[in-house]
């Protein structure tokens, strides 16, 4: 393996480590929420700084790689993808921390358990965790065939999110005293929905890197430069 | 427009170019990249018939400029070389003054009108972005100029006879980064008036200055496409391996 390839490999490994950390943060946030485990939630908050540090290091290392090696083609696509993936992972890490704060602040404690069950929060957690771990596998194996599967899970999350809006609206109409907890719960659900969106963004980056295709904003365009006639 | 149709070229028994077909539009910059010995300079030299000067060479296929086969019997090579100027890797000014270097092409083509020559020399030096640096030193020896200035002088010399095509064979490979940058800036400006074909080993240079890039290997044109496409998502694995440094 050439020196420049080793440097790229190192960058990839850094992103993998960050990915593992963020995945663990999300799993712990889930566990803390479902079990009301404040100590675990505090651990998630403490470890958020490590996620931020990863983002800064990867950003700097990618800048250095571009400056020193002037990558092109697949190497350029990889470095660009890694920068954007690390930014997205950092945001997911922020959401995990924010969920942990919900646990520490005991935000949802007044909501009826039956409503919490109906909202299927555990299922939402499981889906986003699966999306994040599957996209990790997609990058490691450079396999974009599973991209469609991951993106369809985002639709599932969206459906649960919109359903939760109806459930909470009905519930809060009948129990207006719990409106604050209801809103806090909805905020948490919104965070899970955003994590699903971020996982989709990561998948789009992997497709850009591996297949040189742009899926962003619904456009399944192959990367073709503009010609003068397009202008 | 430059067009080649199924070109094969041989040095003796060595098959240097294999079935090359390509079209280069007017007022564009086309870059040829590829490892040493891949045939890119041989291909470039076809466009002004410089390969004719090499013994034991043979070509088949067609090479057309503006629709005319430049290897046709009726083509006068001198006229062709006025239309197709060339700049080489190392600056090669004549042992004459700055002025006479640029005027040389006009004089050997029978132009004797002094004011016209002076006007054309100034225009050419301005087009080559050298006028401001040499306007007070036109009588000085061209050898007194720096390497970068000498190369721009050679470009001015090529422009003086009003070509429509400019061939450049690694024009900046012997120059420092500042001179290289000036040459690249010049290429960018000159394409408004000229069709430029450049051979370069510097891939960043090809990416910066050209509209289209052709990747050659072992005498074959592996891929020819928009430069942005070549450097972001090439279609051929060989191209990707070469431009990312994984070749060989």
Interface residues (C-beta under 8 A of the other chain):
Chain A: X2 X4 X5 X70 X71 X72 X73 X74 X75 X76 X77 X212 X222 X223 X224 X225 X227
Chain B: X203 X204 X207 X226 X228 X229 X231 X232 X233 X234 X239 X240 X243 X244 X245 X246
